[in-house]
Amino acid sequence: MSEFRIGDAAQLLGVSPDTVRRWADSGQLITTRTDGGHRLVDGADLARLATELAENPEPGRAMSARNRFEGLVTRVVADTVMAQVELQSGPNRIVALISAEAVESLRLEPGVRAVATVKATNVIIERP
């Protein structure tokens, strides 16, 4: 059985630790306590909630791609035609090659909040 600390669970769900605590307090997430009093979130229950959240996205948002990474633009390198945009989403660094025109119209620059949406035919999964 896998268990996660509140902060790790929050990072995996893309929410704040306070949100995970509220979900635990309301019974939406199963938690146990360590001998030291720290809460641990049950891995299977965390997976259930993650699936529920993915199946019920924010109202007004619909998209076939499910891999969305919200974060902060950390670097933009552009020439006259193309640009490389780097986005930091939690511990994930996403690098995208897009048109320089798109960078300009989206006003992308370091410090701007953005979302990277990834749709791929091949995905590799590994355990950390």
Rosetta blueprint (number, residue, H / E / L):
1 M L
2 S L
3 E E
4 F E
5 R E
6 I H
7 G H
8 D H
9 A H
10 A H
11 Q H
12 L H
13 L H
14 G L
15 V L
16 S L
17 P H
18 D H
19 T H
20 V H
21 R H
22 R H
23 W H
24 A H
25 D H
26 S L
27 G L
28 Q L
29 L L
30 I L
31 T E
32 T E
33 R E
34 T L
35 D L
36 G L
37 G L
38 H L
39 R E
40 L E
41 V E
42 D E
43 G H
44 A H
45 D H
46 L H
47 A H
48 R H
49 L H
50 A H
51 T H
52 E H
53 L H
54 A H
55 E H
56 N L
57 P L
58 E L
59 P L
60 G L
61 R L
62 A L
63 M L
64 S L
65 A L
66 R L
67 N E
68 R E
69 F E
70 E E
71 G E
72 L E
73 V E
74 T E
75 R E
76 V E
77 V E
78 A E
79 D L
80 T L
81 V L
82 M E
83 A E
84 Q E
85 V E
86 E E
87 L E
88 Q E
89 S E
90 G L
91 P L
92 N E
93 R E
94 I E
95 V E
96 A E
97 L E
98 I E
99 S E
100 A H
101 E H
102 A H
103 V H
104 E H
105 S H
106 L H
107 R L
108 L L
109 E L
110 P L
111 G L
112 V L
113 R E
114 A E
115 V E
116 A E
117 T E
118 V E
119 K L
120 A L
121 T L
122 N L
123 V L
124 I L
125 I L
126 E L
127 R L
128 P L
